[in-house]
Amino acid sequence: FLEYMETVQTPSWKRRAHAFAPTVSFKEVEAMHRALYLANLAYMDTEEEIKGGLDHDLSEWKYVTAKLNNAPGEPAHYIAISKDSLSPESSLPMGLLGRRNSLDVLIVVRGTKDFSDGL
């Protein structure tokens, strides 16, 4: 079966099969890169490393808390909130008493850091 599929799915066949696939914009690629960066922070060893990763100038997230030790049923994670949701000069709609109607929360969960997580 594999030998047959290799004869059918040649490089030129693959180019034709993907010729009409929708393109990905640069903005979407940047968003995916930021999301992967935030997911990678969950594998840091200390809370200070996570805070440092979230505190750079371009970050839109503010660190809240983290649990770095995982157990069965209790995965390691960190939580951050959007800085835009906290700033009064944001253009988001305001609710009663000057509070935001919504709050963006980032919850990043990781596995055990074992090889089996990759499988």
C-alpha positions, -999 to 999 in steps of 0.1 A, spaced: 0 0 0 27 25 9 47 18 -22 16 23 -43 7 56 -25 43 68 -31 39 63 -68 5 81 -69 14 110 -45 44 124 -62 57 159 -55 39 173 -86 6 156 -73 11 172 -39 16 207 -56 -16 202 -76 -35 191 -45 -25 221 -25 -26 247 -53 -61 259 -44 -57 257 -6 -65 290 11 -36 312 19 -26 322 54 -21 359 60 9 373 78 -13 386 106 -26 350 112 9 337 113 19 363 138 -11 354 160 -1 317 158 34 326 168 23 345 198 0 317 209 28 291 206 51 314 226 24 316 254 20 278 253 57 273 256 58 295 287 38 268 306 69 245 304 91 269 323 105 257 357 98 287 379 71 314 382 97 341 377 105 327 342 68 328 334 65 364 347 96 374 327 81 359 296 48 378 301 64 411 312 82 420 281 72 453 264 51 438 236 31 414 258 -6 421 262 -9 398 292 -4 403 330 6 374 351 -19 363 378 -9 329 392 7 296 383 8 260 396 39 243 383 36 210 401 12 186 384 -6 155 397 -32 132 383 -63 153 377 -44 185 386 -24 196 356 3 224 358 -10 257 345 -7 295 346 -33 322 344 -29 357 330 -53 385 322 -53 410 293 -37 443 301 -62 460 278 -90 449 301 -73 466 330 -65 500 314 -91 528 317 -80 543 284 -90 512 265 -118 515 239 -138 486 253 -173 494 265 -176 502 302 -202 488 325 -215 501 358 -191 519 382 -165 521 354 -158 484 352 -154 464 320 -182 443 307 -157 416 298 -123 404 309 -100 384 287 -84 355 306 -56 333 294 -54 298 310 -25 277 297 -23 241 308 6 217 303 12 180 307 39 163 328 70 172 308 75 135 300 81 121 266 47 105 266 31 139 264 45 143 230 29 111 218 
